[in-house]
Amino acid sequence: MVGMDAIKDDGRAVALVTGGTSGIGKATAELVARRGWRVVAVGLGAAKIAHVRRFGGADGADGARDGERGGELITEEMNVTKPDDIRAVVGALPRLDAIVHCAGFGIAGSAECTPMDLVRRQFEVNYFGVLQVDEIALPLLRRTASRNRRRGRVIVVGSIGGRIGLPFQSHYSSTKAALEMYVEALRLEGHRHGIVATIIEPGDLATGFTGARVTAEPTNSPYLAECRRSVGQMAHDEQTGAGPDTVAQVIATTLARRNPPVRVAVGGTYQALMQLKRLLPDRAVELIMRCIYMR
């Protein structure tokens, strides 16, 4: 990435949305812009998307009229693992009121046989990508919060898989579990500095995530047949699940809350599942997971 043109401060709140060129990130960026924010959506493949879109009118329709101050969506190319990319974007922002982390991908394979290079890549994007963006962007978020005496928001898209280990997605679950603890710690550290963090926990969703998942179980693996059945069940559940707009609505609502919670499970089924996990013994939860994915 060469650079990004500087944006002038016009008083509108600014949100940076990673993974904003597809799936949950794209749906979130569009919805938040329709609600009057200036949103900078960053991700891969940005060249295929309109660079600037403006939203105006009570219904947030495309095309604000002259003199009308609606929302704005700016799309830029950015890789969350490349500090120079991140600095180019953050350095062009006049202020920062929220960071929404949606970038990520999944790998499938057994805990024993998944190649280590893929495991490291999984952590590099899903976990260290969040840390890398925050290292560069949090100072601006903190300064904006101090100047405007309003809390800056950090929202991280995690997963139900960060609360319950998923068979043959142990490394994906591990990245999301790491983010759970990161968000808890960030909330404690950021409290006196005007920063509040929340982790959003979706379950199975019909997005491009399913098709982009990398399956890397070797053909000579003793787990191969189980892996294929288990991941096939997950893919079916995802493809028949709700769309990314469901999560985008939760994120937009969380941004608007005065005191957002530490975590939000998306959907009544997954909220009930998290309640059950708190009440049931670990072995009972393990049995349920075996019945779902290890038949």
Order of alpha helices (4+ residues) and beta strands (2+ residues): beta-alpha-beta-beta-beta-beta-alpha-beta-beta-alpha-alpha-beta-alpha-beta-alpha-beta-alpha-alpha-beta-alpha-alpha
